[in-house]
């Protein structure tokens, strides 16, 4: 593990903390590798019954580290650290819970679509600004959001890419509950401990049944999105968006057709 991804076993729960507060927990390839390792550990160790994703009381994650991702993905999507992480997340057989405070941007929101329980602090801000960066949706969000919310609401979130608060996330059915930022992790841990006390094979069977209707389509969508996302990272539109981000200005897409 890296010190930017911390893991701690608490009883039968594996706590995975994103820990890069000086960069608003922006994710690098190395951090994705560590997140994937944690998910693999969850599968491999019988003593572990649940995993909790969290960050700090003021930040979950600002999404990908744009300075690193501007160079593109290091290889075919499925073999990259982010591709491996998403595939492991989508295929996890044991329950996954998230405690979200502050910004949850890009992957910070889409990874939640694969969690079984999500608790948001009252300071949480969700956003999927892919088109604002000249990119496309990832994390199977282009499949799951229309199925769960309806196409027009999915289009609002993915095509406009505006931020929305915890109350809106609750209205959309994307979180299980809202609490104070100081209590979010404890609320999520209580659910983890409750899950850990249940019959483990019954829990896994129930999760598999819940996922079964969309599971084949999720894997296919992850691959399709991932390959297109990789192409978009190398696009002139993304180059303009990333340059604008570094220069702290609005991107100018007027010259593109």
N, C-alpha and C positions, 0 to 999 in steps of 0.2 A: 504494500500500500504506500501511497504518497501522503505527505503531511497536509496536502490540500484536499484529500479525501480521508476522513478519519472513520475507523470502524471500532465498535465496542460491543461485545456480547453482554447483554443484560438478561440473565436467565436464559430463556429460549428465544429471545428477540435479538436480532442483529441490527444495531443502530448504525446507519451510514450517514455521516455528516459532511456536507460540502463546506469546505473550510478555506476559502480564499477571500476573506472579507475586504482586503485592500483592493481587490478588483471586482467587487460585488459578486463574488463567487462565479465569475465567468469561467466556463469549462474549456479545458484544453484536451488534446488527444490523450495525454498522460492521465488526466483525471477520468476521462471516459474508460480507459483501460482499467483503472482502479474500481470504477463503478461496476464494470462488467465482472471483474474478479469477485466483488462482493455478491453479486447475483449468482455467480457460479458456486460460491461457498454456501449460499443459502440452499441451493439444490443438493450439494454434495454431503452436507453434514446433517444427519438425522436429528441431532439435538436441537437444531434451529427450526423453529416453526413459523416465524414471521420476520419480516424486514421492515424497518422504519427509515424512510428518507427524510432528512431534515437539513436545515442550514443554521442560521442565527436568528435572533429575535427580530432583526430588521432586514433580513435578506435570505431568500431561498436561492435563486440564481438569476443573474442578468442574461443568461443564455450562453451561446458560444463566444469564445474569445475571438473577436473579429480580426485582431492582428494576426492570429495564427491561422484562422480559417480562410483568410483572404488568399492564402497560397493554395487553396483547394484541399481535397481529401487525399490522404496518402495511399492510393490504391483503389481497387474495386470496393464498392460500398460495403458489401457483406464482410469483407476482410478488414475494414477499418475499425478503429476502436469505437467510434460512434455507432457503426453498423452492428458490431458485435453486441454492444450494450443494448441497443433497441431490440435486437432479436432475442436476447436473453430475457429482457423485460417482458416482451410480448408472450414468451413461452414459459414464464415462471409458473411453477405448479403450486407454490405456497403463497399465502396472502402477503400483500405489500401495502403498507400504509404510508401516507405522506403528511408531514406537518409543514405548512407553508406560511411564511411571514414575509412581508415586504415584496420586492419584485420577483415575479416568476415569469420570465420572458422566454419566448421561443420554446426550446426544448424544456424549459422550466414549467411550461404549461402542458405541452404535448405529452411529456412522460407521465403526467398525472392521469391521462386517459387510460393508462394501463394499470393504475393502482386500484386496489379494491376499496380503500377508504381514503378520503382526503379531508383534512381539517385545515381551515384557513384562519389566520389571525385577522383581526379587524383592520390591520395595516396592509394586508395582501393586495397586490396589484398584478393582474394577469394580462399577458399580451402575446399575440402571435404575429409579429411585425414582418413576416417573411417578404411580402411584396414590397414593403417599404425599403427593403435591402436588396431588391432585385432578385429575390430568391423565390422558392415555392414551398408549400407545406411539407412537413416531415412528421415522423412518428405515427403514421397512419391517420393523421388528423383529417385528411381529405376524405377518408372513409367513415371514421367514427363520428365526427361532429355532425355531418348531415343525417346520419342514421339516428343519432340521439336527439338532436335539436331541431331538425328540419333544415332543408337546403338554404332557405333565406337567412336564417340566423347563422348558419355556418358560413355563408358568403359574407355576412357582416363582419364576423370575427376574423376570417382569413383574407378577405379581399380589401377591407379597409384597414385592418391591422391595428385598431385603436386599443388602448388599455382599458380594462374594466376592473371594478373593485370586487371585494369579497361578497358584498350583497348581491351584485349582479351574477357572480358565479354561482351563488346559492340559488337564485331565481332560475338559472339555466340548468340546475341539477348537476353541476360539475364538482360540488363539494358536499360533504356530509354535514358540516356545521361550521359556525363562526364563533370564535372566542377571542379573548384578549391576546395580544402577541406574547405576553408572558406565560400564558396558559396553553398555547397551541401544542407544544411538544408533549406536555403532560397529558393532554386530552388524547393525542394520538397514541401515546404509550399505553394508556389505559385500554384502548381498543386492541392494541397488539397483545397485551397480557390476557385480555379476555379471549382472543382468538387462540392463543397458546394453550389455554386451558381446555379448549374443545377437542373432540376426537379428531386427531390429525388427518386420518385417511378420509373421514367424512368431510372435513373442510376442503381437502384437495379435490375430492370428487365434486363437491358443490361448485368450486371455482371452475373446474373443467367444464361442467355443464353450462355455467353462465357464459363462458367464453366460446363454447362450441359453435354457435350459429355463425359467428363472424371470424373464427380463427383462421381458416384457409385464406380468406380474403385479406386479413390483416397482414399475413406474411407477404403475400403478393404485393399489397399496397406499400408496405415498408420498402421493398426492393425497388418498385417503380418510382416512388417518391425519392428514395435515396440516390438512385442513378441520375434522376433529373436535377435534384438538389446539387449534386456534384458538378453537373454541367453548368448550372446556373452560377455556381461559385466562380466559374471562369468566364462569365459573360461580361460584356461591356457595361450592362446595367448594374450588375453587382459591383464592378470596379468603381463606377461613379458613386454608388451608395456608400461603399466602404470609405472612399476618399472623403466624401461629405461628412461621414461620421467622425473621421479623424480630424477634420477641419472644423468641426462643430457648426455645420451649416445644413440647410435642407438640400437633399439631392435634386439635381435638375435632370429630369428624364425627357425634356422637351425635344431633344434631337433624335430620340429613338422612335422607330416606327413599329 
